[in-house]
């Protein structure tokens, strides 16, 4: 998959604005892991992307760029949110490179759950 990543953007609102203007670096990426955050942690995380956080720093070895130039990223999401953040810390303790996947207003839980209560017809 491909996404556009931006470096050192302070919050998700600015990130989305820059992505809408096609700024950034388009790269192939692979999701190495999914980090589900509660709303209590996700909202401050998306508002302060350049702040060091323990859930980025403890997984920074999982985020790297391989020999083929493919970015290995983590996906941060909240079940009550309609955006997903793709993050590559590049060895830092904060979200150095970020991209957003928008659910188009749909919450993450119904879209990605495997639960039988969200059967679609």
N, C-alpha and C positions, 0 to 999 in steps of 0.2 A: 504494500500500500504506500501511497505517497501523501505527504502533508507538508505544509509550509510552517517552518519553525522560525521564531524570532528570539533574539538574544537580549537578555537583561531588560525585560519589560516589567515595570513595577506592579501592574495589576491586570486582571482578566479583561476589564473594559478597554484599556488601551491596547491590549493584545488583539482583541476582536477588531477594533478600529483599524489597526495596522494590517491585519490579515484581510480585511475587506478591501484595502487599497493595494493588495497583492505585493506587499513588502515582505521581505524575509527570504529564507532559503528553502527551496522545494527539495525534499529528500525522501528516499525510501526509508520506511521504518518497520520495526517489528516490536510488538508489545511483549515485554519480558514478564510483566506482572501487573495485576490490578490491585490498587489500594482503595478500599472503600472507606470513606471518612464520614463521620456523622456531620450533620449540618453545623454543629457547634465548632468543628475544626475546619470544615471545607470552606465556609465563607471567609474566615480570616486568612486561610491559605490562598484563596484566589484573589483576595484584596492586597496581599503582601507577598508577591511571588519572589521578591529578592531578599526576603528575610529567611535566615537559616532556620530550618525546622527538623525535628528528629525523624519524621517519616520520610524525608528526603535523604538526610545524612546516613541513616542506617541502611539504605538501599543503593547508595551511590556506586557500588561495585557492579550493580545490575544494569547501569546505564552507561553505554559506551558506543563507539563507532567501530565496526569491524573492518577487516581488510578489504572488503568489497565496497565500503562506503555506506553500508546499511546502518542506520541508527537504531540502537536497542534502547527503548524508552519504557517508562512506567506510565500507566493510565491511572489518573486520580479522578475519582468520581464520588458523588453523593447521591443516595437514592432519592432525595427530595429535590435534586437540581436537574436542570435541563441542559447543562453543559458538562463535557468531559475534558479534562486537561491532560495532554500528553507532555511528558517532562523528560528531558535529558539534562542531568546536573553537570555533566562533563567534569566529574571529580569534585565538584563544589558541594556545600551543604545547603544550597538553595536551588530553586528551579531556574537554572541558567538559560536553557533553551526550552521554549514552550510552544504548544499549538493547542487549538481548541477544536473539539468536535461538538457540533450543536445537534441536539435532538429535535430541533424544530418545535420546541415547546413541550414535547413529551418527556415525562420523567424517566430517569434511567432505569428504574426497577422494572416497569412493564416491558421495556425494550430488550433488556439483557437477561431477564430472569429465566430460569428453567422450571419454575414452579408451574403446576398444572392450573393454577387459578387464573393465569393469563393466556389461556388458549385463544388463538386468533383464528377466525374463519374467513 
